[in-house]
Amino acid sequence: MGCVSSSEVDPKSESQTKPKTGTGASSSASGNAQKKVESVVTSEIHVDSTSSASYSAQNNDGTGGYYNMFGKKADLDPSVKLVGVKKSSIVLAVHPMDDSNDKKSMESAEMNSIVLLTGVAMTMPYRIILSKSEFPSEVEQKKVEARIQQIFDLVDRVFNNWNDSSEISKVSSAKVKVWMDMSPELQELLTKVNQIFTQTQGRFDPTVEPLLNVWTTCLVQNGRPPIGSEVAHLKHAVGWDKRVTIKDGNKVRLENSNSRIDLCGISKGHAVDLLVNALTTEFSAKHCYVDWAGDIRALGKHPCGRPWRTAVLEPPELKKLFGLWAKDQLQKAVSEEDAKLLMEFDSSGSAIATSGDYFKIQKFGYHHIIDAATLSPMKAAAGSLGSVSIVAKTCAVADALATASMTFSTVADAKSFLDQLKNGPENASLGILGYCLIGRLNGAVEFSGEFKQLEKKNSQETVSVSGPVLVKPQESELNVVVSRLPRTIAVLSVTETGSETVKVALLDSVASCALNPPSISFHLKKSSKLAPTLAIPKRKVRIYLLSYGMQELIGGFSDGTEYKSTAEVDKRLKNCPSLACELFKIQDASSDAYIVLATMVSSSLVTNCGPRLVLYRDRFISGPPVNASEIGDSAAFNDEERLKRLMRPNPSPVCLITASGIDGNLYALTATSVRNASVVPSLLSFNVQKTNAFRSALGLKGSKVAIHFLQESDKPLAQLFTKRTEFDAKGVRLSDMIPQEHFKNGWPPLVANRLGIVAEITSVSDASDQVVFTCEVLALSGHLQKELLDADSLIYRNHQYELIGQYKAL
């Protein structure tokens, strides 16, 4: 949905500029080979037009840009015309970035070779550059203007969902399951939508508008994300393949009363294609450049003989972005000075579109891209994907794929997705030519050979604040600290494919991670002998929770131990409560471990099982006593209640997690879900409810958190942050290990005189009503005093805080 546009280069300066080797990563078509990166000095590049991730027209005084894909009449200044196109004017191609913006250059032969048509359509500016040799007379130019007007009128009449009388609005507002006839223009675009939805495996989904509306309303009016009940009814409204039905190619209907079709992620690019097709087929143009609010398609060459060029803008840093958001000045988020990479269009014709997280950002960093799989918007965060630019043969494909790619959290994930499409059989119809991905983690950039880095000439140097000096702990030191997390011992069993043979392994990081549907998670080493079997989709497993006194059985369940059948395992563990599960996600959490998520299918509640077998400080102890009346075993319990009763006897450590929010504020959360596996001591996981403001403030992969292990004197602190999330650093003494000047760069506040860990988030796993964050230890709190190490850990049980040390040691 945007970029910067084609550039003017003085032939003399171009010939004198020597290519330089840059430091960014440049990928080949396959994404494997590294290539030298050419850089170009910015002041020597003159651009015909610039754009960002989608912008729209400003008021006459230069303020108040409208951040909508198509404008809504009530949002607009009266000076901007909503329906149709503002009257075009034919002017010379002089751009603010041109060094030659003077009368002499205006009269030069090169500048006079250009016909430039500009205007505003549906609140968004367009810029069309033609060769004056192909359109020498004013009569011909007026015919082109009239045709441009007709095409924008068509786009408004058919595709504009902000226009209540448009065809797509009428389809969305029609009664459910009522067939609507489609115009040939809508048929053509919905056919493309269907193709791209399938080829992106649902990541491009035009039915997400109802979700965006609910999230925007809650964030703007209530200052919080929606709770589950506010979006639950939309689960059945989203999904192009299930909620939109097309019959005979010319009829369409919606299958759910809450469903809507929003074509904003593709219709702007499609409109650019319509404009180019009209210029080439109806006016025989061989050289043209069409830019509508940053979606650009070009053919042939610039009239002076060089390639058409565009530049991709660097996303604004988060601090600047949130500052502008707070002042309602997002139209100032990017400018021509933010140009980062230059792209030259192939003379045979190509297009580019960009999507970025800074477009229509909301509180906590949520923005306009919705992930249909999680029913929630993506977030701008310290480690997230900042922008995606797609180069393709058509602008509609570039537009849609830029949107789809922004549903990934990181540069690496988006690159893997695009490489697979680009190198796969789908590309015969998609026509992907290249991409540029800009991340927010340490300036991560991945781009294909179509792009060159721009090196700013005579720019003022900026000094970045480096991170705090942290020392990674020795494994022995780390073990002393994380062993304070009580670990309930469990046995994992899985039946080998095509056999009755069962393989088992010991687990000590099992915890519930969602209640709707009831789900659990655990850590697993990649070297585990069960890992290959668990990688099979929807693999069925069983987990047994061992009871106090069963430590002598542990030797029989070491990793990879085989049993003849499930019945043999059941016999050995007959007094253990258990749950049967179906795996739904096995995700990289570190270089040597996975985080595994599974949905409970059934469970066995054993009331006479006794307390759990718990590993605490490298010793086996008894968990809290089990009250049979608290467990029960009734078929009347629903699955959610059964999981609660199954996990209730497990001692839950009480920790305080702190973070610097992407909005610049500090946040804290009392967590009773922190877990750690003894075989992977550097890895910790915790759950956060999706509706919790802490989850909203927290970044994604690459973000930092501090995890504090609480003791008896910390009960007031624990109680405080079960009710609120904003952390007042003035109310508690902070450790000087992370100075406050680093908070603005995403480093968390570390509370002084607490046993704590600084960690980096390595995995974010969606678990329905909760999110599982997994992080890897960067450092321990600077002062591991003996009194802190000797103090008992605080646990949460039966709605009250207790000390784990009061229970019996074996």
Order of alpha helices (4+ residues) and beta strands (2+ residues): beta-alpha-beta-beta-beta-beta-beta-alpha-beta-beta-alpha-alpha-beta-alpha-alpha-alpha-alpha-beta-beta-alpha-beta-beta-beta-alpha-beta-beta-beta-beta-beta-alpha-alpha-alpha-beta-beta-beta-alpha-beta-beta-beta-beta-beta-alpha-beta-beta-alpha-beta-beta-beta-beta-alpha-alpha-beta-beta-beta-beta-beta-alpha-beta-alpha-beta-beta-alpha-beta-beta
